[in-house]
Amino acid sequence: MEQKQHLKTCLKGHQYYKSSDCPTCPICEAERKPTTGFLSLVSAPARRALEAQGISNLKQLSEYSEKEISSLHGIGPKVMSILKGVLKENNLHFKTN
C-alpha cells in the first residue's frame, strides 16, 4: 500500500514531502550533520538518540554499556558495529556490567 506524501514546512521555512507524522525536517537534519567525529558516521536517527542522552564524544559513549546504547530508538546493528569500531580505534570500549 502506497502512502500519500504531504507537503510540510518546518520552522525555518524549508518545504519537504513526507508520508509520516514525523516532524523532523530532512533539510535541517542535513544542515546540522557533523562533518567530523564519530557522530558524522551514523544515521540521523542514531545521532539524535545519542545526542538526547548527552553523548557528544567517545569518552561519554564509553560510559554506557552496549545494551544501554542498543536499546535507544534509532540504534541498530549497523550503528552498533560502527560505534564499536570507532571505540576500538581510540582504545576505548563500552562499559561492562
N, C-alpha and C positions, 0 to 999 in steps of 0.2 A: 504494500500500500504506500503510495507516494504522499509525502507530507507537503502541504502548501507552504511556500516561503512567504514571509511577511516582511515588508519594508519597515525597518526600525531606524530610529535616530537616537544616538547617545547624547549624553550631556554636553559633549564637546562639539556636537553638530555633525558627526560622521553619520552617513547613511549606509545601511547594510541590510542584507536579506538574511533572515534566519527562520527556521521552521519550529524551533523550540521556544520556550519561555525564558531561556537563559538570557540574563541582561548584559552579559559580557560582550563588549564591542570588539570584534576582531581587529579593527584598525588601531584602537587604543592599545590592545594587547601587543600587537606587532611593534608599536612605537616604544613600549616600555620594556621590551625583551632585552635583557642584558647582552652585551656583545662579548663579554669575558666572564670567566669564573664558571663554577660548576652549574649555576642556575641557567646559564646560557645553553647548556647541553640537554636540558629536559623540556618537556612539553609545557605549554601554558597552564593547564590544569594542575600539573605536578608542581610547577613553580609557585602557583597561588597557594597550594596546600602547604608547602614548606614555608612560604612567607607568612601565612596565617599562624604558623607555630612559632614564628620569630626566628626562623632559621635562615641566615643570610651568608654564613660562611661554613667551611668544613669542620672547624672546631665545634661549632654549635651542633652540626649534624652528627658528629661522633658522640655526642652526649645522649643520643637516642638509640634504642635497640632497633634491630631490623624489623621486629614485629610491630613496634610503635610506628615506624615510618611506613611500612607496607599497609598498615590499616587506614592510612589517610586517603580520603577521596582524591582520585587523580594519580595515585601512585600504583603502578602495575609492575609486572615482572621486568619489562624493558627498562623502566626508570630505575628499579632496584639494581639491575645489573650495571647501569651507568654509575649510580651512586657508589656502589661497592668498588667499582674500578677506580673512580676518582679518589676515594678514600685511600685505597691501597697505594696508588701512585704517590700519595702525600704522606705515607707511613702512618695512616690513621685507620680506624675501624669502628664499626658500630659497637655500642655498649653491649656487654654481655650481662645476662641476668644472673 
